[in-house]
């Protein structure tokens, strides 16, 4: 492997909480030295031009539509999008057609990912067969086959006996369970968050309490089973005290939030633009600010893109009928930098949520800027302005709510295992 020296870089260390000017040396797929005082003989030099160099983003909960809906997103297109967005590892969801609920399907996905994607791909598997909530999957076999975690995604397991058994078995296998906490009865058929704005727009809404109720139930089950558990998204202020209590009580629980809920609010759906239809729906500005503060304080551990590709036919429908979700692999970094530019969060804290914390929660060696860590790196210009044009996205589906938005932050280069996968060589 090439010996490489990244010189003249502002190095972000999320573990140490620092940003420092320096040189980073990589070789044999790993970081050899951070803050090197001399460039080794024969090293290839990358002049970072005073821009930021950070561990590559670890994005969890990415939807890649293989098998079943390859026209929406393939491993090749998702991998290109990730590389262009500074994402070096994606943890994929099992809500495919069919669901990833057997070792055979999991092995197919892993093989396709290894062949087609320039970035690391780690698959989650379904918690119950067909994601139907009736019978748990073979968690042990799936874990042996390479499943990094288990989730039924946005299909909440309503049978608490089935769910408790699955959590108990997952604990015995030391497997991480990723849960979606919207109470399904209240959430069914909802398109937006309930309130005056939803009423004025004539759209069916769901109370933010649906999230609090779903979290309360799952916390009770964690107290009963002792499972390792990660909440895919917390988007409302009312759920935060319950999360804080669960952590202070010693439960093995972490939580994430999607970038769209950190940077957009319910008013963005004013023109009935279906690219703003998400699951859970966008929240009030007060909720957004509370969730941003929870990320800054460390109460919410992880920021992810919740990359959910939908084709034009799925989105060109009335708001109530349109499919939920937005792509986010390429917009995750510039959108997250909005929080930095607005001085709501600093870069090391942001990178803990984007890289270090997801890597640690999912048992990965990446996310660190230190000797021995994988040479998964992103070089970016935090202040570079541009107007987002969805037609330029590498994803097969281009359902981004940031189309036409003014943004700051461009990826200049992405390296996976020391090999450049995006940016000029």
N, C-alpha and C positions, 0 to 999 in steps of 0.2 A: 504494500500500500504506500501511496505517496506521502512523504514527509512534508507537511504544510505549516507555514507560519502565517497567522493572521495578525498583521501589524496595524498600528495606529487605530485601534478599536476602542470604543467605549464598551467595556465588558460588563454585562449584567449578570450578577451572581444572586439568584433567588434564594439560595440557602443562607448565604451570608448577609443578604439584604443590602448589597452594595452595587454601585456603578463606578467603575474605575478605568482610567485610560491604561491600556496595556497591550501585550502580545500574547496570543494563545497558540500553542504548538500542538498539532495532531499528527498521529501516525498509527498505522495498523488498525484503523477504525476507531481509535479512542483518543481522548484528550490526554496529552502527555504532560503539559505544563500550562499554567495560567499565570500571567504576569512575568513571563520569561524576560531575562535581561539580555540575552543574546540569541541570535537566530542560528540554528544548527547548520552546519555545512551541508550544502546540497538540497536544502529545503526549498520547496516551491513557495513563493511569497504571494499572499493576497493582501493588498493594501486596502484596508477598510475605510480609508478616507475620513476618519473621525466619526464614523457612523456606529450604530449600536450592534453588538454581537451578543447573542443570547442562546441558551439552550433551545433546541427546536420545540415547537408547540406539540403537546400531547392532547389530541382532541378525542374525547370520548362521546359515544352515542351518535356516531356518524352512520347515516343510512346509505348503504350501497345496494342497488336494486338487483343484484345477482344472488341467487337465481330468480327468474320469474318476470322481472320488469327491466331488462337490460337497456331498453330504450330510454329509461329515465336516468340511469347512472350505471356505469360499469366500473370495475376496479381500475381500468386504465384511465378513464376520464376523472374519476375521483382522486386517483393518485397524482395526476397532473395538477388538478386543482389544489390539492393539499400542498404539493411542492411549491407552487406559485404563491401560496398563502403562508409559507413558513411553517407548515405543519409537517413534522417528521414522523409522527406515529398517529395512526387513527385506530380507535377501538370501535368496531362496527356493531350495529344493532342486528338482532335476529328476526326483525319483522319483515322478512322476505316472503316470496311465494315459490315454494313452500317455506314455512318457517324453519330456521336452523334449529331443529329439535332432535336430530339423530347424528351419530358420529359420521355417517356417510355424507350427509349434507355438509356438515362442518368441514370434512376433509376436502370436499369439492371446493368450498369457498376458500379455504386456506391455499389450495393449489392454484386456483385462479388468481388470488391476490399475489402470491409469490411470483407468478409468471408475468403479471401485467402491471403491478403498481411499483413506482419508483420509491415509495415511502414504506415504512413498516406498517403492516396491517395485522391487528390482533382481534379475532372475532369473539363476541359474546354469543351465548346460546340461549335458547328459550328456557324458561323456568318450568312451564307446563307444556304438554304436547299440543302442538298446533296453536299455542298461545291461547287455548280455550279455557284455561282455569279449572279443568276437571281432574287431570291426572299429571303428576309431576314427571319431568323427563328423567332420563338416566344420568343424573348429575355427575356421578363418579366416572362413567365411561366418557361423557362429553368433556369433562375436565382433563382426563387422560389424553383425549384427542386434540386438546389445545384450546378449549374454551377458557377465556380469561375471567369471565363473570357470567351471571345468569339473570335474564330479565324477560318479562313479557311485554316490555315497552309500554305503550299507552293503553294496553288492555289490562285493566286492574283485575286481579284475582279476587272475586267477590266472596267465594266460599272460604271462610276463615279457617275451617278445618284443613282443607287442602293446602292453603297458604302456610299454616303453622307447621304442617308436616314437611312441606318443601323447605321452609326455613330451618327446621330442625335437622333435616338431612344435609342441607347446605353447610350448616355449622359443623356437622360431623366430618364433612369432606373439606373443611376449611375453604369453602367457596364463597365468593362475594356475590351478593344479590343486589341488583339495581332495581329500584321501585319507582313507580309513577303514582303520585299521591292525590290525584283528583278523585273525590268521591263520585263514583260513576252514576248514581241515581240523579244527583243534582246536575252533573255535567252533561248528561245525555242530551244531544241536540243543540247544545249551546254554541254560539258563534263568537260571542264577545263577553266581556265581563259585565255583569249586571250593574245597573245604576241609571242615573238621569241621562247620560250620553247614549246608552244602549236603547233606552226608551225613545229618545228623540230620533234615533236612526231606525227604529222599528225592527231591531234585530234581537233574536233570542239570546238571553244572557245567563251567566252562571255566577253565583255569589262567590267572592273570594273565600268564604267559609268552607267551600268544598275542598279546598286545598288543606286547610287546617284540620278538617275532619278526617281526611285521608291520612294525614301525617299522624294524628293522634292514634288512629287504629294501628298503623304500622309500628309505632313506638311501643304500644301495648304488646304487640306480638314479638317485638324484639326483647322486651323484658321477660317474656315467657320462654323464648327459644335461645337467646344469646347469640343470634346470628350476626354475621358481618353484613352491613347494609349501607347502601349509598342511595340517596334521593336524587333522581335524575335532574329535577328542577324544583327550586323553591322560588316563587315569584311574588308572594304577597307578604306584607308586614305581619299579618295575623298568624302566620305559621312560624315566625322567627322565635318567639318565646318558647314554644314547644321544642324546637330544635335545640335551643340553648339549654333547656332543662335536661333533655335527653343526653346531651354531651356531658353536662356537669354531673349527671347520675352515673356516668361511666359506661354508657352503652356504646357499642362499636358502630357508630353512625357518622357518616359524612354527607355533605350535600353539595349540589351543583346548581348552576343557573345558566341558561342560554344567553348568548350575547344579545339577542334581539330584545329580551326582557330587560337588559341592563341599559339599553340605548334608545328604546322606543316606548311609547305609551299608548293607551287606548284611543287617544285623539287621532292617532295616525291612520285609523280606519275610516276617517270621516268621509272620504270619497268612495267608500265601498271597494277599495282596491284589494283584491283577493291575495296579493302578495303579502299583505299584512295579516292574513288569517293564520294564526298559529295555534298550537295546542301545548300548554294551556294558552288561553287568549291573552293579548296584551292587557296590561293592568293600568290602574290610575298612576299619575305621576308620583303621588305620595308613596305608593308601593315600590315604584322603580327606585326612588331615592333611598328608601329603607333597605332594599336589597343591595344597592351599591355600597351602602355603609356596612352591611353585613359581610360583603366581600372584603372591604378594606380592613375590617376588624378581624377577619379570619373565621367568623362564625360560618359563613358559606365558604367552602374549601376550594371549589373548582368552577372555572368558567369554560364553557364548551360552545360549539357552534350549533349543536342540534341540527346538523345538516340533513335536510329532508327534501330531496328532489321530487318535484311534481311536474309532469308534462303540461304543455299549453292547454290541452283538452280538459285536464283536471282543474285548472285555475280559471279558464274562461267560462265561468258559470256564475249565477247569482251568488252573492256572498254566503248565504246560508248553505248552499249546496256545494260550494267549491271545496276542494281538498285542503287540509291544513298543512302548514309547514313551509319552510324556506331554506334555500341553500345558504351555506355560510362558510365553507372551507376557505375561500379566497377573501372574504370580507371580515373574517374573525379578527385579524390583527388590526387593520385600520379602524374598525368599529370599536375595538377595545381601547385603542389609543385615544379615542374621544374622552374617555374617563381621565386619562393622564393630562391631556390638553386642558381639560376643565378643572384640573387640580383636585380631583376627587379621590385619586389613588396614585401612588408612585410606581415607577417601573419595576423595582424588585418585588413589590407586593403583587402587582399584576402578573409578573412571571411566575410567582409561586402558584397562583390560581390557574395559569395557562399551561404550566409545564411541570414544576416540581411536585405539587400536590397530586395531580392525576397520576403521575408516574409512581409516586409512593403508594397511593391507594390501590393501584392495580398491580403492584409488585414489580415494577419495571426499573431497570438501572439508569434510565435516561432522566432528563429534567434537571441535571446538575452541571454546574460549570466548575469542574474540578478534575484533577488527574485521575485517570481510570474510568471516567464516565464515557459513554459512547460519544463519538464525534458527530452528534446530531445537532446541527447549528443553524441559526438563521441570522443573516445580516440584513439590517433594515434602516431606512431613513425615516425617522419618526415624524419629521416635519414636512415631507414631500407632499404637496397638494395635488389632488386630481379629482375629476368628476367620474363617479362610477357609471360605467356603461355595461349593462348586463350582456350585451352581445359579445363582449370581449372575454367573458368567463370561460374557463376550460370545462366546467361541468356540462353534461349533456342537457340538463335542465337548468333554466336560468331564472328561476322564481325567487329573485332577491328583492326584499323591500327597500334596499339601498339604491335601486336603479335611479340615476340622475342626481344622487346625493353628492354634496361636496365632502370629501374625506381627506384625511392626512395620514400618511404612513405607507411607504412602499417597500416591499421586499426586494432586496438587491441580490440575494443569493441564499440558497438552501442546500445544506449538506446532510446526507444520511450515511452514517458510518464512514465519514471522511470523504465520500464521493459527492461531487456537486450534482444536484438533481434539478436545480432551477437557477435562473440568472445567467449572466454572461460568464463564459469560461475564462 
